[in-house]
Amino acid sequence: MRPVTIYAESTPNPSTMKFVTDVMLISDGNTAEFLSQQSAKGHSSLAEALFDFPFVQGIFIASNFITITKTEALQWEYVSNELQAFIVDWVKNHEIIVEKVPSLIEVSCEVSEDKDTKTTMIEAPVIKTETDQMIVNLLEEYVAPAVATDGGAIHFQSFDEITGTVTVILKGACSGCPSSTATLKGGIETLLKSHMPEIQEVVALAE
C-alpha cells in the first residue's frame, strides 16, 4: 500500500468535481475519458468501479487528477467525501490506474429538442498535414494547461481547409460546461485565428 493524498476541487462546470492526487494516474501525456461503465471495461478498473455509484455519469483521467461528472440527482456536498475516500483507497492499493489507454474517443451528443443524448465512438485523430500539426502545437502550448487546471482537456480532431473550420474535442469538466462555448469562441478561436489567418472558426465535436 502506498501513501496517497487526494483533495477535491470545484470546476467551472457545476456538474463536475476534480479530484487531485499527489501521484501520477496516467503517463506520457495521455488522457482517458469514459461516459459509461461498458466503455471503461478493459481500460480502467477504477473507472469501471466508480460507475457503480448510481450518480456517476462520466469519468476523465489525466496526469494526476480524476474529473467526475455526476447526475443532477444529488448535490456534491452529499457525495464528494464518499468519492474522495473511495478514490484514495483504490489508488493506495493499485499501482496502475489506467490499464489500457482507449484508442477510441467517446463523445456525448444531444440528439433531440428534449436534450436526450447519445454516445458516439470516434477514432482518435491522425495528424495529416503541417497545418494540422501547427494547430496541435498551439492548442498544447496555449490552451491545454489552462483547460487542465479546470479539470478538462481539449484535443484537435480535424481541420477543413475549404471552410477554415477547426474541430476540437472537449473532455472532462469542459464537456457540457455552460461556459465552454464562450471560451471556445472568445478565447480559443481568437487565439488560433490570430496565429493562423487560414482559420475561420473553431467548433466542438459534440456541438
C-alpha positions, 0 to 999 in steps of 0.5 A: 500500500502506498501513501496517497493524498487526494483533495477535491476541487470545484470546476467551472462546470457545476456538474463536475468535481476534480479530484487531485492526487499527489501521484501520477494516474496516467503517463506520457501525456495521455488522457482517458475519458469514459461516459459509461461503465461498458466503455471503461471495461478493459481500460480502467478498473477504477473507472469501471468501479466508480460507475457503480455509484448510481450518480456517476455519469462520466469519468476523465483521467489525466496526469494526476487528477480524476474529473467526475461528472455526476447526475443532477440527482444529488448535490456534491456536498452529499457525495464528494467525501464518499468519492474522495475516500473511495478514490484514495483507497483504490489508488493506495492499493493499485499501482496502475490506474489506467490499464489500457489507454482507449484508442477510441474517443467517446463523445456525448451528443444531444440528439433531440429538442428534449436534450436526450443524448447519445454516445458516439465512438470516434477514432482518435485523430491522425495528424495529416498535414503541417497545418494540422500539426501547427494547430496541435502545437498551439492548442498544447502550448496555449490552451491545454494547461489552462483547460487542465487546471479546470479539470478538462482537456481539449484535443484537435480532431480535424481541420477543413481547409475549404471552410477554415473550420477547426474541430476540437474535442472537449473532455472532462469538466469542459464537456457540457460546461455552460461556459465552454462555448464562450471560451471556445469562441472568445478565447480559443478561436481568437487565439488560433485565428490570430496565429493562423489567418487560414482559420475561420472558426473553431467548433466542438465535436459534440456541438 
